[in-house]
């Protein structure tokens, strides 16, 4: 990297930490720290809502999927995000924001009972710590692969084997600094800065890439049609690149996984709960949905362009050696086996492409010094926004739902504010440990992520029944969640994606295989569908067997017992319902255009 | 909250845009070979500068108004 690139990167770091300092004096109560004083304007919450979700793994991973599966990757946005974001804003936010709950697990306690909250709070806290650890690991690996720090390390005579440690430490310290000082406000404000930086870094990349290949028409001419259609071929799992049929995609991704994430995950819901009014909270996911539906242009298209470019010996970039790797297809190199140093082969003996390098290589390919600094800063910003999202969700759930509930109730507000800061420090410390664990034992991390998927899959059934069926009981919800998770595990243990060996990919129950899916994605979607259905049915069944909850206690928590939220006098386009219709129509239009 | 986020965003993007545009103007053209001969630094730097200035103006106006509302009348 050139001096100008370092200047841009440093300027960004000064600003994110500076925002933390600027907000420090506003942190007087625990509500200021954990809920941003419930005083944030809707557009700020809306951008933070999607920015917290837009981690580095998303930017890198969506570019990789774009190169691998083509424009069909946009289903993760247009099917797998927008409908759920509209639903949470219109139908669920009144209960999250309107109830006295300070977190999603706390809503579960008010609506159901202590054990359901405990299950959700503890599993969520563990997951956030590991997720931020895994993203920290990913960014440190990327810094290593791109040789960003090799130059400075050589200059100061430090061994390059320390780059991984340094990258972990410095990213942890920066995120710690601003979340420790300014709590959720600082995280949200920085997420807005990060949102604009990500757009600033990636928009010109898409523009210049498209210019190079002759626009969307030129891109279509260079690629197989299976890359440039999102719905064509989805009638059958074997006729599209994803390896999923439309039903599995719409139900598994579009309904179970997407609603399970956007409607119940405290990491995103927390951003809306910080809004200054009920209508601002409801508009938060709707405002976020507007840029969200356009993100495929920023994160998926560069991947498609990377694979469409002629395979060429690329221009060597100053100080960055990544382009010297063996060429694969387009500007995506072959994957190199870390042990042998030779290209990694797939099960048919063909060399595998390292799709994760699609976006980083696009930056190196097109951006001169200056712009390259901006692009790399955008990558770093996406990583930080994702990590701070996890950290602030963790410290709130830890302090309110675990510490205040089970360890030390009835302490002063000052004490909980102090605890929130302490939780920020040890949450990040655990994340660092998780990052090193990911580095040493890759399999453990894969296994953990699998377990998280089992725990998350049934969640939306619990919330759906809790909010819209007043008869649902705490025993019903708790047994539903456990059996849903068990159903996910059993389904995964009895099935395998085509060509995979029994083990982490499935079939590990050792009882033979009930079904072989055409792809891992299809297996994941169907695991979720089974988990959700089991949770839904068991919750209903057990609820009917147990004593109905008292209706008086459910006011504000269940749809049929809650007054409709009053509309503030707002312009028509700022009201939630018209906004939702605009967002959904635009999404349908995008699906038709890229049919 | 006593900080309007548009203010720091405005300052950051004005600085970034200014630095990029200045760097792009001063350098020689060979630097732009990578980016298809387009001087991305100048073009995009200018866009970011304008965006930053607009955010700054709106942010400062909002903070002044907020200050006027909370300040005691003299």
Boltz contact constraints between the chains, C-beta under 6 A:
constraints:
  - contact:
      token1: [A, 4]
      token2: [B, 23]
      max_distance: 6.0
  - contact:
      token1: [A, 15]
      token2: [B, 12]
      max_distance: 6.0
  - contact:
      token1: [A, 19]
      token2: [B, 8]
      max_distance: 6.0
  - contact:
      token1: [A, 22]
      token2: [B, 3]
      max_distance: 6.0
  - contact:
      token1: [A, 26]
      token2: [B, 1]
      max_distance: 6.0
  - contact:
      token1: [A, 39]
      token2: [B, 1]
      max_distance: 6.0
  - contact:
      token1: [A, 44]
      token2: [B, 5]
      max_distance: 6.0
  - contact:
      token1: [A, 189]
      token2: [B, 5]
      max_distance: 6.0
  - contact:
      token1: [A, 192]
      token2: [B, 5]
      max_distance: 6.0
  - contact:
      token1: [A, 193]
      token2: [B, 9]
      max_distance: 6.0
  - contact:
      token1: [A, 200]
      token2: [B, 48]
      max_distance: 6.0
  - contact:
      token1: [A, 204]
      token2: [B, 40]
      max_distance: 6.0
  - contact:
      token1: [A, 204]
      token2: [B, 44]
      max_distance: 6.0
  - contact:
      token1: [A, 208]
      token2: [B, 35]
      max_distance: 6.0
  - contact:
      token1: [A, 212]
      token2: [B, 36]
      max_distance: 6.0
  - contact:
      token1: [A, 315]
      token2: [B, 34]
      max_distance: 6.0
  - contact:
      token1: [A, 366]
      token2: [B, 35]
      max_distance: 6.0
  - contact:
      token1: [A, 368]
      token2: [B, 31]
      max_distance: 6.0
  - contact:
      token1: [A, 368]
      token2: [B, 34]
      max_distance: 6.0
  - contact:
      token1: [A, 368]
      token2: [B, 35]
      max_distance: 6.0
  - contact:
      token1: [A, 370]
      token2: [B, 20]
      max_distance: 6.0
  - contact:
      token1: [A, 370]
      token2: [B, 23]
      max_distance: 6.0
  - contact:
      token1: [A, 370]
      token2: [B, 41]
      max_distance: 6.0
  - contact:
      token1: [A, 371]
      token2: [B, 40]
      max_distance: 6.0
  - contact:
      token1: [A, 371]
      token2: [B, 41]
      max_distance: 6.0
